Amino acid sequence: MLCPRSVLITGANRGIGLELVRQFLQLETPPKHVFATCRSPGKAEDLHTLAKSNGAVSVLKLDVSDPDSFQGVREEVEALLQGSGLNLLINNAGIISRDDLSAVTIQKMESLFRTNTIGPLFLAKEFLPLIQKAAKASTGLPMSCTKSAIINMTSKVGSMDDNRSGGRYPYRISKAALNMVTKNLSVDLKSDDILSVSLHPGYVKTDMGGPNALITSEQSVQGMINVMAGLDEEKNGLMLDYAGKIIPW
């Protein structure tokens, strides 16, 4: 059963992030705190509508490409938690590029690395004390997303084993690097009983995935919610898709 007391979701203004907020609020035991973050809260009308209808939602400004701002966001979250820890961090925000070898540039590589890889790593580092606090509050319970976990939203195109078509240099490489972040965290934080897993949401009909994608945000998130509910120590450090299938690195 998935029932974290608190969850922070990046990129929560639209698509998968917004649907994650919706479905966490629909859990049998919903979180007391859902920290829904995005780069431009003033433009996040759907997110604000959710927040107005549910007091558990706090809409916070967070640009994952700007690690210098993370401390301020962590302080906001810490104040709202009132002494409790953060059970679940979902690094969902990301950007895509389909540049092939002829089009890829240093600037594009740097941009995607900053958002897709560096941002999630340093956000996990910034919030680690709060995640550790949540884990310590549940001493004796097994590893789970209810207790304490970091979920990094990856992509199957970041799998070297699955790469049959090449191209997409910035996106593929930044997601492959994010998978290494996940694996490292799973090793380094195991002694704290903190899970770290990469989730592939599938090919989803969002602004990023486009209208020809295979599944809706609702289908993707429902699958990932079910996967998160079943995560345990045996799945720590893995890359899984929204149906729970292991994706080789």
Buried (B, 14 or more C-beta within 10 A) or exposed (E): EBBBBBBBBBBBBBBBBBBBBBBBBEBEEBBBBBBBBBBEBEEBEEBBEBBEEEEBBBBBBBBBBBBEBBEEBBEBBBEEBEEBBBBBBBBBBBBBBEBEEEEBEEEBBEBBBBBBBBBBBBBBEBBBEBBBBBBEBBEEEEBBBBBBBBBBBBBBBBBEEBBEEEBBBBBBBBBBBBBBBBBEBBEEBBEBBBBBBBBBBBBBBBEBBEEEBEBBBBBBBBBBBEBBBEBEEEBBBBBBBBEBEEBEB
